[in-house]
Amino acid sequence: MRIVLDAMGSDNYPVPDVAGAVLAAREWGDEIILVGREEIIRQELARHDVAGLKLEVVHAPEVIEMDDEPAWAARAKKNSSMHVGLGLVRDGQADGYVTAGNTGGVLAVATLHTLRRIRGVKRPALAAIMPLPAGHVIALDIGANADCRPEYLLQFALMGDVYARAVLGCTRPRVALLSNGEEPGKGNTLVKETYKLLTNSGLNFIGNVEPKELVTCHADVVVSDGFTGNIFIKTTEATARMLTDLIRDAIKASPLTAVGGLLAKPAFRRVARRVDPFEVGGGPLLGVNGVVIVAHGRSNERAIKNAIGQARKAVQGKIVEAIRDGLAKGQR
């Protein structure tokens, strides 16, 4: 397997990007193609023991930065690491692409300039694979499409169902619609119209879910428009960080609680790893003609390695072919 990594992606590129690529190449033995400014990538690689590892560097002189306007950057920076990396996937020289870069940028480059959409896909969707105590939940869209129509959400549900089956091994994924109430009549016009489509879709649609049901794994696939999904996922991440900080401060508040915290440290560490998004690494951009995994900009080397792992799973699950087949059949 050959996986392309955008070495210019993370907030602190190329340090965590290169380190994550080394970890991935060492663990799985696949070839990792590092795309970006060759000189600084090789300088960073020199800090690691890469003997026997399959690591290739492909030069790309331009970078789509986090503060670049996506549509402009996709047009103006044709030699960016995103263009070059996604072009390798398009041309069959690589099996998948991973980036922790500008989300809007990768969406624009993938859909408008390189991979394009799978035939029949109205809008690609960015998915998050949420690690929760009871398992994983796929939430989509989480930011690719702020304004949606009911038929878009129907396709998001289909693609999420396909991903759950092909990559995560769910035999009959429970599909739900994120809303402000469980009853069929709750929600705005978009939610109500989408509810009708999902009811007749042939998917295992279980109805509306509120965020409180989502975090307890009441469903396997949860669908929303990108505006709502993005706010939800960012609020969830921020709440988790806030609770972690509050617990840490409370433990340090007195010598007695500090001793108790020290004794409980292994348990806290196990819980933290179970719900840490860096253990997942990144989420797939579904609906484009290639495997694309988007990681968080603040990813560390462990997150980058795990994002490459997500790309490997998507390639093994033949997710592009599965989505194409699902659309052709009108459901699964």
C-alpha positions as CSV (number, residue, x, y, z in Angstrom):
1,M,0.0,0.0,0.0
2,R,1.2,3.5,-0.8
3,I,-0.2,6.4,1.3
4,V,0.5,10.0,0.6
5,L,1.0,12.3,3.6
6,D,0.8,16.1,3.3
7,A,3.9,17.0,5.2
8,M,2.9,20.6,5.2
9,G,-0.5,20.0,6.8
10,S,-0.4,20.3,10.6
11,D,-0.2,23.6,12.5
12,N,3.5,22.8,13.4
13,Y,4.5,21.2,10.1
14,P,6.6,19.3,9.2
15,V,7.6,18.0,12.7
16,P,4.6,15.9,13.7
17,D,3.8,15.1,10.1
18,V,7.2,13.5,9.5
19,A,7.3,11.8,12.9
20,G,3.9,10.3,12.3
21,A,4.9,9.1,8.9
22,V,8.0,7.4,10.4
23,L,5.8,5.7,13.1
24,A,3.3,4.5,10.4
25,A,6.0,3.2,8.1
26,R,7.6,1.3,11.0
27,E,4.3,-0.2,12.3
28,W,2.7,-1.3,9.0
29,G,5.6,-1.5,6.6
30,D,3.8,0.4,3.9
31,E,5.3,3.1,1.7
32,I,4.6,6.6,2.9
33,I,5.0,9.4,0.3
34,L,5.8,12.7,2.1
35,V,4.7,15.6,-0.1
36,G,5.8,19.2,0.5
37,R,8.9,21.4,0.5
38,E,11.6,18.8,0.0
39,E,14.5,20.5,1.8
40,I,12.7,20.9,5.2
41,I,11.2,17.5,5.0
42,R,14.6,15.9,4.5
43,Q,16.0,18.0,7.3
44,E,13.3,16.6,9.6
45,L,13.7,13.1,8.4
46,A,17.4,13.3,9.3
47,R,16.4,13.5,13.0
48,H,14.8,10.0,12.8
49,D,16.1,6.5,12.3
50,V,14.6,5.6,9.0
51,A,16.8,2.6,8.1
52,G,14.7,0.0,6.2
53,L,11.6,2.2,6.1
54,K,9.7,2.9,2.9
55,L,9.7,6.7,2.9
56,E,9.6,8.8,-0.3
57,V,9.7,12.6,-0.6
58,V,7.9,14.4,-3.4
59,H,8.6,18.1,-3.8
60,A,5.8,20.6,-3.8
61,P,6.9,24.2,-3.4
62,E,3.6,25.8,-2.3
63,V,1.5,25.4,0.8
64,I,-2.2,26.1,1.4
65,E,-2.0,27.7,4.8
66,M,-4.6,27.5,7.5
67,D,-5.6,31.1,7.0
68,D,-5.8,30.9,3.2
69,E,-9.3,31.3,1.6
70,P,-9.9,27.8,0.3
71,A,-11.4,28.6,-3.1
72,W,-8.7,31.2,-3.9
73,A,-5.8,29.0,-2.7
74,A,-7.1,26.0,-4.7
75,R,-7.0,28.1,-7.8
76,A,-3.8,30.2,-7.1
77,K,-1.5,27.5,-5.6
78,K,-1.5,24.8,-8.2
79,N,1.8,23.5,-7.0
80,S,0.7,23.1,-3.4
81,S,1.3,19.9,-1.4
82,M,-2.5,19.3,-1.6
83,H,-2.6,19.5,-5.4
84,V,0.5,17.3,-5.8
85,G,-0.5,14.8,-3.2
86,L,-4.1,14.4,-4.4
87,G,-2.8,14.2,-8.0
88,L,-0.8,11.2,-7.1
89,V,-4.0,9.4,-5.9
90,R,-5.9,10.6,-9.0
91,D,-3.2,9.2,-11.3
92,G,-3.1,5.8,-9.5
93,Q,0.4,6.3,-8.1
94,A,-0.9,6.2,-4.5
95,D,-3.8,4.5,-2.7
96,G,-4.8,7.2,-0.3
97,Y,-4.1,10.7,0.9
98,V,-3.8,12.1,4.5
99,T,-3.6,15.8,5.5
100,A,-3.9,17.8,8.7
101,G,-4.2,21.0,6.7
102,N,-6.8,23.5,5.7
103,T,-10.1,21.5,5.6
104,G,-11.7,23.9,3.1
105,G,-8.6,23.7,1.0
106,V,-8.5,20.0,0.7
107,L,-12.2,19.9,-0.1
108,A,-11.8,22.4,-2.9
109,V,-8.7,20.8,-4.3
110,A,-10.1,17.3,-4.2
111,T,-13.5,18.1,-5.6
112,L,-12.7,20.9,-8.2
113,H,-9.1,20.2,-9.3
114,T,-8.0,16.6,-8.8
115,L,-10.2,13.7,-7.7
116,R,-13.6,15.1,-8.5
117,R,-16.8,13.6,-7.1
118,I,-18.0,10.0,-7.5
119,R,-20.6,10.0,-10.2
120,G,-24.0,10.7,-8.7
121,V,-22.7,12.3,-5.5
122,K,-24.4,15.7,-5.0
123,R,-22.1,16.9,-2.3
124,P,-19.1,15.2,-0.6
125,A,-19.3,15.0,3.2
126,L,-16.6,15.2,5.8
127,A,-17.1,12.6,8.5
128,A,-15.8,12.3,12.1
129,I,-15.3,8.9,13.7
130,M,-16.0,9.7,17.3
131,P,-14.4,7.5,19.9
132,L,-16.9,7.0,22.7
133,P,-16.9,4.6,25.8
134,A,-19.4,2.3,24.1
135,G,-17.8,2.3,20.7
136,H,-17.5,4.5,17.6
137,V,-20.0,6.8,16.0
138,I,-19.7,8.2,12.5
139,A,-21.0,11.8,12.4
140,L,-21.4,13.6,9.0
141,D,-21.4,16.2,7.7
142,I,-19.1,18.1,10.1
143,G,-18.2,21.1,8.0
144,A,-18.0,20.5,4.3
145,N,-21.5,21.8,3.5
146,A,-23.0,24.5,5.7
147,D,-26.1,24.8,3.6
148,C,-27.8,21.5,2.7
149,R,-30.9,20.1,1.0
150,P,-32.7,17.0,2.2
151,E,-31.4,14.9,-0.7
152,Y,-27.8,15.8,0.4
153,L,-28.4,14.5,3.9
154,L,-30.0,11.3,2.4
155,Q,-26.7,10.7,0.5
156,F,-24.7,11.5,3.6
157,A,-26.6,8.8,5.4
158,L,-26.0,6.3,2.6
159,M,-22.2,7.1,2.5
160,G,-22.0,6.8,6.3
161,D,-23.8,3.5,6.2
162,V,-21.5,2.2,3.6
163,Y,-18.4,3.3,5.6
164,A,-19.7,1.7,8.7
165,R,-20.1,-1.6,6.9
166,A,-17.0,-1.6,4.7
167,V,-14.5,-0.1,7.1
168,L,-15.8,-0.4,10.7
169,G,-17.4,-3.8,10.3
170,C,-21.0,-2.9,11.3
171,T,-23.4,-5.5,9.8
172,R,-26.5,-3.3,10.2
173,P,-25.6,0.3,11.1
174,R,-28.2,2.3,13.0
175,V,-28.7,5.5,11.1
176,A,-30.1,8.6,12.9
177,L,-30.8,12.2,12.2
178,L,-29.4,14.8,14.6
179,S,-32.2,17.0,15.9
180,N,-33.4,19.0,18.9
181,G,-35.9,16.3,19.8
182,E,-36.6,12.6,19.3
183,E,-40.1,12.9,17.9
184,P,-40.6,12.8,14.1
185,G,-42.1,16.3,14.1
186,K,-39.1,18.0,15.8
187,G,-36.4,20.0,14.0
188,N,-36.3,22.7,11.3
189,T,-37.7,22.3,7.8
190,L,-34.5,20.5,6.6
191,V,-34.7,17.9,9.4
192,K,-38.4,17.3,8.9
193,E,-38.0,16.8,5.1
194,T,-34.9,14.6,5.6
195,Y,-36.8,12.5,8.1
196,K,-39.3,11.6,5.4
197,L,-36.6,10.6,2.9
198,L,-34.7,8.5,5.4
199,T,-37.9,6.7,6.5
200,N,-38.3,5.4,3.0
201,S,-34.6,4.9,2.2
202,G,-34.2,1.3,3.0
203,L,-31.5,2.2,5.5
204,N,-31.8,1.0,9.1
205,F,-33.1,4.5,10.1
206,I,-34.0,4.7,13.8
207,G,-35.3,8.3,13.8
208,N,-34.1,11.5,15.4
209,V,-31.4,11.6,18.1
210,E,-30.4,14.5,20.4
211,P,-26.8,15.0,21.3
212,K,-27.3,13.2,24.6
213,E,-28.2,10.0,22.7
214,L,-25.3,10.4,20.3
215,V,-22.6,10.4,23.0
216,T,-24.0,7.2,24.4
217,C,-23.7,5.4,21.0
218,H,-27.5,5.2,20.5
219,A,-26.7,5.2,16.8
220,D,-23.8,4.1,14.6
221,V,-24.2,6.8,11.9
222,V,-25.5,10.3,12.7
223,V,-26.4,12.8,9.9
224,S,-26.7,16.5,10.0
225,D,-25.9,19.5,7.8
226,G,-22.3,20.7,8.0
227,F,-23.1,23.9,10.0
228,T,-24.8,21.9,12.8
229,G,-22.4,19.1,12.7
230,N,-19.3,21.4,12.9
231,I,-20.7,23.2,15.9
232,F,-21.6,19.9,17.6
233,I,-18.2,18.3,17.1
234,K,-16.3,21.3,18.2
235,T,-18.5,21.8,21.3
236,T,-18.0,18.1,22.1
237,E,-14.2,18.4,21.8
238,A,-14.1,21.6,23.8
239,T,-16.3,20.1,26.6
240,A,-14.0,17.1,26.8
241,R,-10.9,19.3,27.2
242,M,-12.7,21.5,29.8
243,L,-13.6,18.5,31.9
244,T,-10.1,17.2,31.7
245,D,-8.7,20.5,32.9
246,L,-11.3,20.8,35.7
247,I,-10.5,17.3,37.0
248,R,-6.7,18.0,36.8
249,D,-7.1,21.2,38.7
250,A,-9.3,19.6,41.4
251,I,-6.8,16.8,41.9
252,K,-4.0,19.3,42.5
253,A,-6.1,21.3,44.9
254,S,-4.9,19.6,48.1
255,P,-2.2,17.1,49.1
256,L,-4.8,14.4,49.8
257,T,-6.5,14.6,46.4
258,A,-3.1,14.8,44.8
259,V,-2.2,11.4,46.4
260,G,-5.5,10.0,45.3
261,G,-5.0,11.3,41.8
262,L,-1.6,9.7,41.6
263,L,-3.1,6.3,42.6
264,A,-5.8,6.7,40.0
265,K,-3.5,8.0,37.2
266,P,-3.4,4.7,35.3
267,A,-7.2,4.6,35.2
268,F,-7.4,8.2,34.1
269,R,-4.9,7.4,31.4
270,R,-7.0,4.5,30.1
271,V,-10.1,6.6,30.0
272,A,-8.3,9.4,28.2
273,R,-7.0,7.1,25.5
274,R,-10.5,5.6,24.9
275,V,-12.0,9.0,24.1
276,D,-9.0,10.7,22.6
277,P,-9.7,11.8,19.0
278,F,-6.0,11.5,18.3
279,E,-6.4,7.7,18.8
280,V,-8.7,7.8,15.7
281,G,-6.4,10.3,13.9
282,G,-8.8,11.7,11.3
283,G,-12.0,11.4,9.4
284,P,-12.8,10.5,5.8
285,L,-13.9,12.9,3.1
286,L,-16.7,10.8,1.5
287,G,-18.0,11.1,-2.0
288,V,-14.7,11.9,-3.8
289,N,-12.9,9.5,-6.2
290,G,-10.2,8.5,-3.8
291,V,-9.5,7.8,-0.2
292,V,-8.9,11.1,1.6
293,I,-8.5,11.4,5.4
294,V,-8.5,14.8,7.1
295,A,-6.9,15.2,10.5
296,H,-7.0,18.0,13.0
297,G,-4.6,20.9,12.5
298,R,-3.2,20.5,16.0
299,S,-2.4,16.8,15.4
300,N,0.6,15.3,17.1
301,E,2.7,12.5,15.7
302,R,0.4,9.8,17.2
303,A,-2.6,11.4,15.5
304,I,-0.8,11.6,12.2
305,K,0.2,7.9,12.4
306,N,-3.4,6.9,13.3
307,A,-4.8,9.1,10.4
308,I,-2.6,7.1,8.1
309,G,-4.1,4.0,9.7
310,Q,-7.5,5.2,8.9
311,A,-6.5,5.6,5.3
312,R,-5.2,2.1,5.3
313,K,-8.6,0.8,6.6
314,A,-10.5,2.8,4.0
315,V,-8.3,1.4,1.2
316,Q,-8.7,-2.2,2.5
317,G,-12.5,-1.7,2.7
318,K,-12.6,-0.4,-0.9
319,I,-14.7,2.5,0.3
320,V,-14.8,4.4,-3.0
321,E,-16.1,1.3,-4.9
322,A,-18.5,0.6,-2.1
323,I,-20.0,4.1,-2.2
324,R,-20.2,3.9,-6.0
325,D,-22.0,0.6,-5.8
326,G,-24.4,1.8,-3.1
327,L,-25.4,4.9,-5.1
328,A,-25.9,2.7,-8.2
329,K,-28.3,0.5,-6.2
330,G,-30.1,3.4,-4.6
331,Q,-29.3,2.2,-1.1
332,R,-26.7,-0.3,0.2
